[in-house]
Amino acid sequence: MAHIRRGRKRVRAHANPFSDADVTVPMAPRDIPWSEHFALEGQDKKLMQPNVCDVGCGFGGLLLELSSLLPESKIVGLEIRPQAVAIVENRLKKARQEGKAKNACVLLCNVMKHFAHYFNKGQLDKIFFTFADPHFKKGNHRRRIINESFLAYYAFALKVGGICYTITDVKDLYDWQTEHLDAHPLFERIPEEELASDPCYKAIHEATDESKKVERLNGSKFAAVYRRVADPALKKPKT
């Protein structure tokens, strides 16, 4: 298992999503006290739900960037590794001392087991999958965060018109993700020219800790962005 060194700490680069980690799981989205996770004052606690999710937020580079790019949004990072969550919490604490990132938080979460417990239907405006574990072995492809089964959960949480951002430095994973997203009836790919002015598209290339590492190593980045569309089966036939 590869490790990443953060200061004097060594943190696993990835984790097994099917392991029985000691994670407290809410029974339903209504059970999450979101107001305790964000540092926002004077807002209705009932409206304190995230509308942006960074899945597998790593060490929080993109999470911090998004908190600045999307000041009116509430952003949650979900991460499976406790050590990484602790690092992000520390980064958020320091940022908040400077008056920043009050609209961002991080939670320890095994997305592949418990994603459905965190979000209501159509709650999210944006969802990010950046430099996910490629699970190279064919027998482990079922562990890939984007697959046929889990796209249904992501489509449920994204509102119609919501955006799904993906990026990786592994061409095989890029091909896998785009194949599954292209085949799903609730997602349509956004053409590259429409993304030129999207600051979030720029951020997934430049702001994540992993993207900076790929840049240093002169690696390649493969991105694809999709829009959540209405269910074709629910469209009224023209009369």
Phi and psi restraints in degrees (value plus and minus 20) as a CYANA .aco file:
   2 ALA   PHI     -91.2   -51.2
   2 ALA   PSI     129.7   169.7
   3 HIS   PHI    -145.4  -105.4
   3 HIS   PSI     133.1   173.1
   4 ILE   PHI    -137.8   -97.8
   4 ILE   PSI     113.2   153.2
   5 ARG   PHI    -112.1   -72.1
   5 ARG   PSI     105.2   145.2
   6 ARG   PHI    -139.0   -99.0
   6 ARG   PSI      82.4   122.4
   7 GLY   PHI      45.1    85.1
   7 GLY   PSI    -143.1  -103.1
   8 ARG   PHI    -114.9   -74.9
   8 ARG   PSI     -21.4    18.6
   9 LYS   PHI    -114.2   -74.2
   9 LYS   PSI     125.2   165.2
  10 ARG   PHI    -132.4   -92.4
  10 ARG   PSI     103.9   143.9
  11 VAL   PHI    -139.0   -99.0
  11 VAL   PSI     114.7   154.7
  12 ARG   PHI     -77.9   -37.9
  12 ARG   PSI     117.0   157.0
  13 ALA   PHI     -86.5   -46.5
  13 ALA   PSI     -52.3   -12.3
  14 HIS   PHI    -166.8  -126.8
  14 HIS   PSI     153.3   193.3
  15 ALA   PHI    -159.5  -119.5
  15 ALA   PSI     138.7   178.7
  16 ASN   PHI     -97.7   -57.7
  16 ASN   PSI      93.5   133.5
  17 PRO   PHI     -89.5   -49.5
  17 PRO   PSI     -31.8     8.2
  18 PHE   PHI    -120.2   -80.2
  18 PHE   PSI     -14.1    25.9
  19 SER   PHI     -98.4   -58.4
  19 SER   PSI     135.6   175.6
  20 ASP   PHI    -111.2   -71.2
  20 ASP   PSI      54.2    94.2
  21 ALA   PHI     -94.1   -54.1
  21 ALA   PSI     133.7   173.7
  22 ASP   PHI    -101.8   -61.8
  22 ASP   PSI      66.3   106.3
  23 VAL   PHI    -144.6  -104.6
  23 VAL   PSI     110.1   150.1
  24 THR   PHI     -97.1   -57.1
  24 THR   PSI     105.1   145.1
  25 VAL   PHI    -135.9   -95.9
  25 VAL   PSI     107.8   147.8
  26 PRO   PHI     -89.9   -49.9
  26 PRO   PSI     128.6   168.6
  27 MET   PHI     -89.7   -49.7
  27 MET   PSI     -54.9   -14.9
  28 ALA   PHI    -174.3  -134.3
  28 ALA   PSI     141.9   181.9
  29 PRO   PHI     -74.8   -34.8
  29 PRO   PSI     -54.0   -14.0
  30 ARG   PHI     -84.9   -44.9
  30 ARG   PSI     -37.1     2.9
  31 ASP   PHI    -106.3   -66.3
  31 ASP   PSI     -23.8    16.2
  32 ILE   PHI    -109.6   -69.6
  32 ILE   PSI     101.0   141.0
  33 PRO   PHI    -101.4   -61.4
  33 PRO   PSI      54.1    94.1
  34 TRP   PHI     -77.6   -37.6
  34 TRP   PSI     -52.4   -12.4
  35 SER   PHI     -82.7   -42.7
  35 SER   PSI     -42.6    -2.6
  36 GLU   PHI    -100.9   -60.9
  36 GLU   PSI     -36.5     3.5
  37 HIS   PHI    -114.4   -74.4
  37 HIS   PSI     -49.6    -9.6
  38 PHE   PHI    -115.4   -75.4
  38 PHE   PSI     132.8   172.8
  39 ALA   PHI    -123.1   -83.1
  39 ALA   PSI      27.7    67.7
  40 LEU   PHI    -125.5   -85.5
  40 LEU   PSI     113.0   153.0
  41 GLU   PHI    -131.8   -91.8
  41 GLU   PSI     132.2   172.2
  42 GLY   PHI      53.4    93.4
  42 GLY   PSI      -3.1    36.9
  43 GLN   PHI    -133.4   -93.4
  43 GLN   PSI     129.8   169.8
  44 ASP   PHI     -83.4   -43.4
  44 ASP   PSI     102.7   142.7
  45 LYS   PHI     -80.4   -40.4
  45 LYS   PSI     -49.2    -9.2
  46 LYS   PHI     -88.7   -48.7
  46 LYS   PSI     -41.4    -1.4
  47 LEU   PHI    -119.7   -79.7
  47 LEU   PSI     -13.9    26.1
  48 MET   PHI    -106.2   -66.2
  48 MET   PSI      33.0    73.0
  49 GLN   PHI    -128.8   -88.8
  49 GLN   PSI     122.1   162.1
  50 PRO   PHI     -88.4   -48.4
  50 PRO   PSI     124.7   164.7
  51 ASN   PHI    -138.4   -98.4
  51 ASN   PSI     -16.0    24.0
  52 VAL   PHI    -155.6  -115.6
  52 VAL   PSI     116.1   156.1
  53 CYS   PHI    -150.4  -110.4
  53 CYS   PSI     109.5   149.5
  54 ASP   PHI    -124.7   -84.7
  54 ASP   PSI      82.1   122.1
  55 VAL   PHI    -100.7   -60.7
  55 VAL   PSI     105.0   145.0
  56 GLY   PHI      46.4    86.4
  56 GLY   PSI      38.7    78.7
  57 CYS   PHI     -92.1   -52.1
  57 CYS   PSI     -23.7    16.3
  58 GLY   PHI      40.9    80.9
  58 GLY   PSI    -145.0  -105.0
  59 PHE   PHI    -119.0   -79.0
  59 PHE   PSI      -8.0    32.0
  60 GLY   PHI      69.3   109.3
  60 GLY   PSI     -11.8    28.2
  61 GLY   PHI     -79.8   -39.8
  61 GLY   PSI     -69.1   -29.1
  62 LEU   PHI     -89.3   -49.3
  62 LEU   PSI     -59.0   -19.0
  63 LEU   PHI     -76.3   -36.3
  63 LEU   PSI     -66.1   -26.1
  64 LEU   PHI     -85.6   -45.6
  64 LEU   PSI     -60.3   -20.3
  65 GLU   PHI     -84.9   -44.9
  65 GLU   PSI     -62.9   -22.9
  66 LEU   PHI     -85.3   -45.3
  66 LEU   PSI     -53.2   -13.2
  67 SER   PHI     -82.0   -42.0
  67 SER   PSI     -49.1    -9.1
  68 SER   PHI    -105.8   -65.8
  68 SER   PSI     -60.9   -20.9
  69 LEU   PHI     -88.9   -48.9
  69 LEU   PSI     -51.0   -11.0
  70 LEU   PHI    -142.8  -102.8
  70 LEU   PSI      46.3    86.3
  71 PRO   PHI     -82.7   -42.7
  71 PRO   PSI     -43.5    -3.5
  72 GLU   PHI    -108.7   -68.7
  72 GLU   PSI     -26.0    14.0
  73 SER   PHI    -115.7   -75.7
  73 SER   PSI     143.0   183.0
  74 LYS   PHI    -135.7   -95.7
  74 LYS   PSI     102.6   142.6
  75 ILE   PHI    -138.2   -98.2
  75 ILE   PSI     110.1   150.1
  76 VAL   PHI    -138.0   -98.0
  76 VAL   PSI     115.5   155.5
  77 GLY   PHI    -122.8   -82.8
  77 GLY   PSI     111.7   151.7
  78 LEU   PHI    -130.3   -90.3
  78 LEU   PSI     109.2   149.2
  79 GLU   PHI    -163.1  -123.1
  79 GLU   PSI     117.9   157.9
  80 ILE   PHI    -107.4   -67.4
  80 ILE   PSI     -40.5    -0.5
  81 ARG   PHI    -115.4   -75.4
  81 ARG   PSI      97.9   137.9
  82 PRO   PHI     -76.3   -36.3
  82 PRO   PSI     -59.4   -19.4
  83 GLN   PHI     -85.0   -45.0
  83 GLN   PSI     -59.0   -19.0
  84 ALA   PHI     -86.7   -46.7
  84 ALA   PSI     -60.9   -20.9
  85 VAL   PHI     -79.8   -39.8
  85 VAL   PSI     -62.4   -22.4
  86 ALA   PHI     -81.7   -41.7
  86 ALA   PSI     -58.8   -18.8
  87 ILE   PHI     -86.2   -46.2
  87 ILE   PSI     -63.7   -23.7
  88 VAL   PHI     -84.6   -44.6
  88 VAL   PSI     -61.8   -21.8
  89 GLU   PHI     -78.6   -38.6
  89 GLU   PSI     -60.1   -20.1
  90 ASN   PHI     -87.2   -47.2
  90 ASN   PSI     -60.5   -20.5
  91 ARG   PHI     -85.4   -45.4
  91 ARG   PSI     -59.3   -19.3
  92 LEU   PHI     -86.2   -46.2
  92 LEU   PSI     -59.9   -19.9
  93 LYS   PHI     -80.5   -40.5
  93 LYS   PSI     -65.6   -25.6
  94 LYS   PHI     -84.7   -44.7
  94 LYS   PSI     -61.0   -21.0
  95 ALA   PHI     -84.5   -44.5
  95 ALA   PSI     -59.6   -19.6
  96 ARG   PHI     -88.2   -48.2
  96 ARG   PSI     -49.7    -9.7
  97 GLN   PHI     -84.3   -44.3
  97 GLN   PSI     -41.2    -1.2
  98 GLU   PHI    -120.0   -80.0
  98 GLU   PSI      -9.8    30.2
  99 GLY   PHI      61.0   101.0
  99 GLY   PSI      -3.3    36.7
 100 LYS   PHI    -132.9   -92.9
 100 LYS   PSI     148.8   188.8
 101 ALA   PHI      36.6    76.6
 101 ALA   PSI       6.4    46.4
 102 LYS   PHI     -90.9   -50.9
 102 LYS   PSI     -37.5     2.5
 103 ASN   PHI    -120.0   -80.0
 103 ASN   PSI      -1.8    38.2
 104 ALA   PHI    -148.8  -108.8
 104 ALA   PSI     129.4   169.4
 105 CYS   PHI    -172.4  -132.4
 105 CYS   PSI     149.0   189.0
 106 VAL   PHI    -153.0  -113.0
 106 VAL   PSI     123.2   163.2
 107 LEU   PHI    -151.0  -111.0
 107 LEU   PSI     124.2   164.2
 108 LEU   PHI     -96.4   -56.4
 108 LEU   PSI     100.5   140.5
 109 CYS   PHI    -175.5  -135.5
 109 CYS   PSI     115.9   155.9
 110 ASN   PHI    -113.5   -73.5
 110 ASN   PSI      75.7   115.7
 111 VAL   PHI     -78.7   -38.7
 111 VAL   PSI     -59.3   -19.3
 112 MET   PHI     -90.6   -50.6
 112 MET   PSI     -34.1     5.9
 113 LYS   PHI    -126.5   -86.5
 113 LYS   PSI     -53.7   -13.7
 114 HIS   PHI    -149.0  -109.0
 114 HIS   PSI      -8.7    31.3
 115 PHE   PHI     -73.5   -33.5
 115 PHE   PSI     -61.3   -21.3
 116 ALA   PHI     -84.2   -44.2
 116 ALA   PSI     -36.8     3.2
 117 HIS   PHI    -100.4   -60.4
 117 HIS   PSI     -29.6    10.4
 118 TYR   PHI    -125.7   -85.7
 118 TYR   PSI     -40.1    -0.1
 119 PHE   PHI    -155.1  -115.1
 119 PHE   PSI     122.4   162.4
 120 ASN   PHI    -103.9   -63.9
 120 ASN   PSI     149.5   189.5
 121 LYS   PHI     -82.2   -42.2
 121 LYS   PSI     107.9   147.9
 122 GLY   PHI      48.8    88.8
 122 GLY   PSI      -0.7    39.3
 123 GLN   PHI     -93.8   -53.8
 123 GLN   PSI     -52.3   -12.3
 124 LEU   PHI    -115.4   -75.4
 124 LEU   PSI     118.5   158.5
 125 ASP   PHI    -108.7   -68.7
 125 ASP   PSI     -53.0   -13.0
 126 LYS   PHI    -165.0  -125.0
 126 LYS   PSI     126.6   166.6
 127 ILE   PHI    -159.2  -119.2
 127 ILE   PSI     118.5   158.5
 128 PHE   PHI    -140.8  -100.8
 128 PHE   PSI     115.4   155.4
 129 PHE   PHI    -147.3  -107.3
 129 PHE   PSI      79.8   119.8
 130 THR   PHI    -138.6   -98.6
 130 THR   PSI     103.5   143.5
 131 PHE   PHI      31.8    71.8
 131 PHE   PSI      32.7    72.7
 132 ALA   PHI     -88.9   -48.9
 132 ALA   PSI     140.6   180.6
 133 ASP   PHI     -79.7   -39.7
 133 ASP   PSI     101.2   141.2
 134 PRO   PHI     -94.9   -54.9
 134 PRO   PSI     -37.6     2.4
 135 HIS   PHI      23.2    63.2
 135 HIS   PSI      50.8    90.8
 136 PHE   PHI     -78.8   -38.8
 136 PHE   PSI     -59.1   -19.1
 137 LYS   PHI     -86.2   -46.2
 137 LYS   PSI     115.1   155.1
 138 LYS   PHI     -77.2   -37.2
 138 LYS   PSI     -55.6   -15.6
 139 GLY   PHI     -87.6   -47.6
 139 GLY   PSI     -36.1     3.9
 140 ASN   PHI    -123.7   -83.7
 140 ASN   PSI     -14.4    25.6
 141 HIS   PHI     -80.5   -40.5
 141 HIS   PSI     -46.1    -6.1
 142 ARG   PHI     -85.4   -45.4
 142 ARG   PSI     -36.1     3.9
 143 ARG   PHI    -105.9   -65.9
 143 ARG   PSI     -27.5    12.5
 144 ARG   PHI     -84.2   -44.2
 144 ARG   PSI     115.8   155.8
 145 ILE   PHI     -84.5   -44.5
 145 ILE   PSI     -48.8    -8.8
 146 ILE   PHI    -126.6   -86.6
 146 ILE   PSI      94.8   134.8
 147 ASN   PHI    -170.4  -130.4
 147 ASN   PSI     154.3   194.3
 148 GLU   PHI     -76.5   -36.5
 148 GLU   PSI     -63.4   -23.4
 149 SER   PHI     -89.3   -49.3
 149 SER   PSI     -65.5   -25.5
 150 PHE   PHI     -98.0   -58.0
 150 PHE   PSI     -39.0     1.0
 151 LEU   PHI     -81.2   -41.2
 151 LEU   PSI     -47.8    -7.8
 152 ALA   PHI     -84.8   -44.8
 152 ALA   PSI     -58.8   -18.8
 153 TYR   PHI     -86.4   -46.4
 153 TYR   PSI     -63.6   -23.6
 154 TYR   PHI     -86.8   -46.8
 154 TYR   PSI     -58.3   -18.3
 155 ALA   PHI     -85.3   -45.3
 155 ALA   PSI     -55.6   -15.6
 156 PHE   PHI     -83.7   -43.7
 156 PHE   PSI     -64.7   -24.7
 157 ALA   PHI     -95.6   -55.6
 157 ALA   PSI     -49.3    -9.3
 158 LEU   PHI    -100.5   -60.5
 158 LEU   PSI     116.4   156.4
 159 LYS   PHI     -94.1   -54.1
 159 LYS   PSI     139.5   179.5
 160 VAL   PHI     -82.1   -42.1
 160 VAL   PSI     106.4   146.4
 161 GLY   PHI      76.6   116.6
 161 GLY   PSI     -29.9    10.1
 162 GLY   PHI     -88.0   -48.0
 162 GLY   PSI     142.2   182.2
 163 ILE   PHI    -137.8   -97.8
 163 ILE   PSI     115.7   155.7
 164 CYS   PHI    -132.3   -92.3
 164 CYS   PSI      97.9   137.9
 165 TYR   PHI    -123.9   -83.9
 165 TYR   PSI     113.1   153.1
 166 THR   PHI    -152.6  -112.6
 166 THR   PSI     125.1   165.1
 167 ILE   PHI    -175.9  -135.9
 167 ILE   PSI     125.1   165.1
 168 THR   PHI    -173.8  -133.8
 168 THR   PSI     143.0   183.0
 169 ASP   PHI    -126.0   -86.0
 169 ASP   PSI      -9.6    30.4
 170 VAL   PHI    -132.9   -92.9
 170 VAL   PSI      92.2   132.2
 171 LYS   PHI     -80.3   -40.3
 171 LYS   PSI     -58.3   -18.3
 172 ASP   PHI     -82.1   -42.1
 172 ASP   PSI     -60.5   -20.5
 173 LEU   PHI     -88.7   -48.7
 173 LEU   PSI     -59.3   -19.3
 174 TYR   PHI     -78.4   -38.4
 174 TYR   PSI     -66.1   -26.1
 175 ASP   PHI     -82.0   -42.0
 175 ASP   PSI     -60.9   -20.9
 176 TRP   PHI     -82.9   -42.9
 176 TRP   PSI     -68.3   -28.3
 177 GLN   PHI     -84.7   -44.7
 177 GLN   PSI     -65.8   -25.8
 178 THR   PHI     -88.3   -48.3
 178 THR   PSI     -54.5   -14.5
 179 GLU   PHI     -80.3   -40.3
 179 GLU   PSI     -64.8   -24.8
 180 HIS   PHI     -94.0   -54.0
 180 HIS   PSI     -59.0   -19.0
 181 LEU   PHI     -89.3   -49.3
 181 LEU   PSI     -59.9   -19.9
 182 ASP   PHI     -82.2   -42.2
 182 ASP   PSI     -53.8   -13.8
 183 ALA   PHI    -101.7   -61.7
 183 ALA   PSI     -34.5     5.5
 184 HIS   PHI    -103.9   -63.9
 184 HIS   PSI     110.7   150.7
 185 PRO   PHI     -88.3   -48.3
 185 PRO   PSI     -34.5     5.5
 186 LEU   PHI    -120.7   -80.7
 186 LEU   PSI     -11.9    28.1
 187 PHE   PHI    -151.3  -111.3
 187 PHE   PSI     118.2   158.2
 188 GLU   PHI    -151.0  -111.0
 188 GLU   PSI     119.1   159.1
 189 ARG   PHI     -92.8   -52.8
 189 ARG   PSI     120.4   160.4
 190 ILE   PHI    -112.2   -72.2
 190 ILE   PSI     106.0   146.0
 191 PRO   PHI     -79.4   -39.4
 191 PRO   PSI     128.4   168.4
 192 GLU   PHI     -75.0   -35.0
 192 GLU   PSI     -59.7   -19.7
 193 GLU   PHI     -85.2   -45.2
 193 GLU   PSI     -47.2    -7.2
 194 GLU   PHI     -95.5   -55.5
 194 GLU   PSI     -36.6     3.4
 195 LEU   PHI    -113.9   -73.9
 195 LEU   PSI     -27.5    12.5
 196 ALA   PHI     -77.7   -37.7
 196 ALA   PSI     -54.3   -14.3
 197 SER   PHI    -120.1   -80.1
 197 SER   PSI     -11.5    28.5
 198 ASP   PHI    -108.4   -68.4
 198 ASP   PSI      92.2   132.2
 199 PRO   PHI     -83.8   -43.8
 199 PRO   PSI     -46.9    -6.9
 200 CYS   PHI     -91.3   -51.3
 200 CYS   PSI     -53.2   -13.2
 201 TYR   PHI     -85.9   -45.9
 201 TYR   PSI     -60.1   -20.1
 202 LYS   PHI     -85.7   -45.7
 202 LYS   PSI     -59.1   -19.1
 203 ALA   PHI     -83.9   -43.9
 203 ALA   PSI     -58.6   -18.6
 204 ILE   PHI     -88.2   -48.2
 204 ILE   PSI     -42.5    -2.5
 205 HIS   PHI    -103.1   -63.1
 205 HIS   PSI     -47.0    -7.0
 206 GLU   PHI    -142.9  -102.9
 206 GLU   PSI     -45.4    -5.4
 207 ALA   PHI    -116.1   -76.1
 207 ALA   PSI     -41.2    -1.2
 208 THR   PHI     -93.8   -53.8
 208 THR   PSI     131.8   171.8
 209 ASP   PHI     -82.3   -42.3
 209 ASP   PSI     -57.0   -17.0
 210 GLU   PHI     -90.1   -50.1
 210 GLU   PSI     -57.6   -17.6
 211 SER   PHI     -83.7   -43.7
 211 SER   PSI     -55.4   -15.4
 212 LYS   PHI     -88.1   -48.1
 212 LYS   PSI     -55.9   -15.9
 213 LYS   PHI     -85.7   -45.7
 213 LYS   PSI     -64.3   -24.3
 214 VAL   PHI     -81.1   -41.1
 214 VAL   PSI     -59.3   -19.3
 215 GLU   PHI     -82.1   -42.1
 215 GLU   PSI     -64.2   -24.2
 216 ARG   PHI     -82.5   -42.5
 216 ARG   PSI     -53.4   -13.4
 217 LEU   PHI    -111.8   -71.8
 217 LEU   PSI     -13.5    26.5
 218 ASN   PHI      37.1    77.1
 218 ASN   PSI      17.8    57.8
 219 GLY   PHI    -104.6   -64.6
 219 GLY   PSI     157.7   197.7
 220 SER   PHI    -121.9   -81.9
 220 SER   PSI     133.1   173.1
 221 LYS   PHI    -146.2  -106.2
 221 LYS   PSI     113.9   153.9
 222 PHE   PHI    -142.3  -102.3
 222 PHE   PSI      93.5   133.5
 223 ALA   PHI    -137.0   -97.0
 223 ALA   PSI     129.4   169.4
 224 ALA   PHI    -169.4  -129.4
 224 ALA   PSI     115.5   155.5
 225 VAL   PHI    -145.7  -105.7
 225 VAL   PSI     118.0   158.0
 226 TYR   PHI    -149.1  -109.1
 226 TYR   PSI     130.3   170.3
 227 ARG   PHI    -125.6   -85.6
 227 ARG   PSI     116.9   156.9
 228 ARG   PHI     -96.4   -56.4
 228 ARG   PSI     105.0   145.0
 229 VAL   PHI    -132.4   -92.4
 229 VAL   PSI     144.9   184.9
 230 ALA   PHI     -87.5   -47.5
 230 ALA   PSI     131.9   171.9
 231 ASP   PHI     -86.0   -46.0
 231 ASP   PSI      99.3   139.3
 232 PRO   PHI     -76.0   -36.0
 232 PRO   PSI     -50.6   -10.6
 233 ALA   PHI     -90.0   -50.0
 233 ALA   PSI     -39.0     1.0
 234 LEU   PHI    -117.4   -77.4
 234 LEU   PSI     -24.6    15.4
 235 LYS   PHI     -91.7   -51.7
 235 LYS   PSI     114.0   154.0
 236 LYS   PHI     -93.4   -53.4
 236 LYS   PSI     112.6   152.6
 237 PRO   PHI     -86.7   -46.7
 237 PRO   PSI     124.0   164.0
 238 LYS   PHI     -91.2   -51.2
 238 LYS   PSI     120.6   160.6
